[in-house]
Amino acid sequence: MTVDQYVESRLQHLLAEDDRITEQGIRFVHTEGGGISLVGEVESAERRDLICRVVGEAFPQLPVRCNIGLTRVHEPEEVEEL
């Protein structure tokens, strides 16, 4: 499967509007060999795995590389005074 404008459009629609994903912070870039790489950040490994699985199921003939990172969240080190 080649990544053309039609595939790109379907992929953008899937990322933004599929009820399991609804993620606009994930981008995709073309890779060598005709595949795509998903990039961005999400809040958990479970969410990252779900996104990669849903995209892989929707495009089974397209090599998908999952390069989605995890957002680092931690408590503030100082107390904010107002």
Phi and psi restraints in degrees (value plus and minus 20) as a CYANA .aco file:
   2 THR   PHI    -116.5   -76.5
   2 THR   PSI     130.0   170.0
   3 VAL   PHI    -110.7   -70.7
   3 VAL   PSI      80.5   120.5
   4 ASP   PHI    -131.3   -91.3
   4 ASP   PSI    -193.1  -153.1
   5 GLN   PHI     -81.8   -41.8
   5 GLN   PSI     -54.9   -14.9
   6 TYR   PHI     -85.0   -45.0
   6 TYR   PSI     -66.0   -26.0
   7 VAL   PHI     -85.8   -45.8
   7 VAL   PSI     -62.2   -22.2
   8 GLU   PHI     -79.4   -39.4
   8 GLU   PSI     -63.2   -23.2
   9 SER   PHI     -84.0   -44.0
   9 SER   PSI     -64.5   -24.5
  10 ARG   PHI     -82.7   -42.7
  10 ARG   PSI     -59.4   -19.4
  11 LEU   PHI     -87.4   -47.4
  11 LEU   PSI     -64.1   -24.1
  12 GLN   PHI     -81.0   -41.0
  12 GLN   PSI     -62.6   -22.6
  13 HIS   PHI     -82.9   -42.9
  13 HIS   PSI     -64.1   -24.1
  14 LEU   PHI     -80.1   -40.1
  14 LEU   PSI     -68.6   -28.6
  15 LEU   PHI     -82.8   -42.8
  15 LEU   PSI     -59.7   -19.7
  16 ALA   PHI    -106.1   -66.1
  16 ALA   PSI     -50.5   -10.5
  17 GLU   PHI    -140.7  -100.7
  17 GLU   PSI     -28.7    11.3
  18 ASP   PHI     -89.3   -49.3
  18 ASP   PSI     110.8   150.8
  19 ASP   PHI     -79.0   -39.0
  19 ASP   PSI     -45.9    -5.9
  20 ARG   PHI     -99.6   -59.6
  20 ARG   PSI     -41.7    -1.7
  21 ILE   PHI    -131.7   -91.7
  21 ILE   PSI     -84.6   -44.6
  22 THR   PHI      17.2    57.2
  22 THR   PSI      39.9    79.9
  23 GLU   PHI    -144.3  -104.3
  23 GLU   PSI      95.9   135.9
  24 GLN   PHI    -119.2   -79.2
  24 GLN   PSI     -24.4    15.6
  25 GLY   PHI    -108.9   -68.9
  25 GLY   PSI     -19.8    20.2
  26 ILE   PHI    -119.0   -79.0
  26 ILE   PSI     110.5   150.5
  27 ARG   PHI    -133.2   -93.2
  27 ARG   PSI     147.6   187.6
  28 PHE   PHI    -154.3  -114.3
  28 PHE   PSI     126.3   166.3
  29 VAL   PHI    -148.3  -108.3
  29 VAL   PSI     130.3   170.3
  30 HIS   PHI     -94.0   -54.0
  30 HIS   PSI     121.0   161.0
  31 THR   PHI    -133.7   -93.7
  31 THR   PSI     145.4   185.4
  32 GLU   PHI     -83.1   -43.1
  32 GLU   PSI     122.1   162.1
  33 GLY   PHI      72.0   112.0
  33 GLY   PSI     -15.2    24.8
  34 GLY   PHI      66.3   106.3
  34 GLY   PSI      -7.7    32.3
  35 GLY   PHI    -119.4   -79.4
  35 GLY   PSI    -187.7  -147.7
  36 ILE   PHI    -153.0  -113.0
  36 ILE   PSI     137.4   177.4
  37 SER   PHI    -142.5  -102.5
  37 SER   PSI     105.1   145.1
  38 LEU   PHI    -106.7   -66.7
  38 LEU   PSI     108.6   148.6
  39 VAL   PHI    -152.1  -112.1
  39 VAL   PSI     133.0   173.0
  40 GLY   PHI     123.2   163.2
  40 GLY   PSI    -184.8  -144.8
  41 GLU   PHI    -156.5  -116.5
  41 GLU   PSI     123.4   163.4
  42 VAL   PHI    -152.3  -112.3
  42 VAL   PSI     150.8   190.8
  43 GLU   PHI    -103.4   -63.4
  43 GLU   PSI     -33.8     6.2
  44 SER   PHI    -171.3  -131.3
  44 SER   PSI     138.3   178.3
  45 ALA   PHI     -85.9   -45.9
  45 ALA   PSI     -54.7   -14.7
  46 GLU   PHI     -82.6   -42.6
  46 GLU   PSI     -61.5   -21.5
  47 ARG   PHI     -85.8   -45.8
  47 ARG   PSI     -64.1   -24.1
  48 ARG   PHI     -78.4   -38.4
  48 ARG   PSI     -66.8   -26.8
  49 ASP   PHI     -84.1   -44.1
  49 ASP   PSI     -59.0   -19.0
  50 LEU   PHI     -82.4   -42.4
  50 LEU   PSI     -66.7   -26.7
  51 ILE   PHI     -79.8   -39.8
  51 ILE   PSI     -67.1   -27.1
  52 CYS   PHI     -85.2   -45.2
  52 CYS   PSI     -57.9   -17.9
  53 ARG   PHI     -87.1   -47.1
  53 ARG   PSI     -64.7   -24.7
  54 VAL   PHI     -83.8   -43.8
  54 VAL   PSI     -63.2   -23.2
  55 VAL   PHI     -84.9   -44.9
  55 VAL   PSI     -62.5   -22.5
  56 GLY   PHI     -82.3   -42.3
  56 GLY   PSI     -58.1   -18.1
  57 GLU   PHI     -90.0   -50.0
  57 GLU   PSI     -56.2   -16.2
  58 ALA   PHI     -93.6   -53.6
  58 ALA   PSI     -47.5    -7.5
  59 PHE   PHI    -149.5  -109.5
  59 PHE   PSI      49.3    89.3
  60 PRO   PHI     -85.1   -45.1
  60 PRO   PSI     -41.9    -1.9
  61 GLN   PHI    -115.6   -75.6
  61 GLN   PSI     -16.8    23.2
  62 LEU   PHI    -126.7   -86.7
  62 LEU   PSI     101.9   141.9
  63 PRO   PHI     -84.3   -44.3
  63 PRO   PSI     101.8   141.8
  64 VAL   PHI    -137.2   -97.2
  64 VAL   PSI     104.1   144.1
  65 ARG   PHI    -125.8   -85.8
  65 ARG   PSI     110.1   150.1
  66 CYS   PHI    -119.8   -79.8
  66 CYS   PSI      81.9   121.9
  67 ASN   PHI    -133.6   -93.6
  67 ASN   PSI      20.0    60.0
  68 ILE   PHI    -107.9   -67.9
  68 ILE   PSI     105.3   145.3
  69 GLY   PHI    -112.0   -72.0
  69 GLY   PSI     151.9   191.9
  70 LEU   PHI    -124.7   -84.7
  70 LEU   PSI     115.2   155.2
  71 THR   PHI     -91.2   -51.2
  71 THR   PSI     110.4   150.4
  72 ARG   PHI    -108.8   -68.8
  72 ARG   PSI      99.1   139.1
  73 VAL   PHI    -141.8  -101.8
  73 VAL   PSI     110.3   150.3
  74 HIS   PHI    -167.4  -127.4
  74 HIS   PSI     143.6   183.6
  75 GLU   PHI     -90.5   -50.5
  75 GLU   PSI     128.4   168.4
  76 PRO   PHI     -80.8   -40.8
  76 PRO   PSI     126.6   166.6
  77 GLU   PHI    -100.6   -60.6
  77 GLU   PSI     -45.2    -5.2
  78 GLU   PHI    -140.1  -100.1
  78 GLU   PSI     137.1   177.1
  79 VAL   PHI    -105.7   -65.7
  79 VAL   PSI     109.6   149.6
  80 GLU   PHI    -105.1   -65.1
  80 GLU   PSI     105.6   145.6
  81 GLU   PHI    -121.5   -81.5
  81 GLU   PSI     115.1   155.1
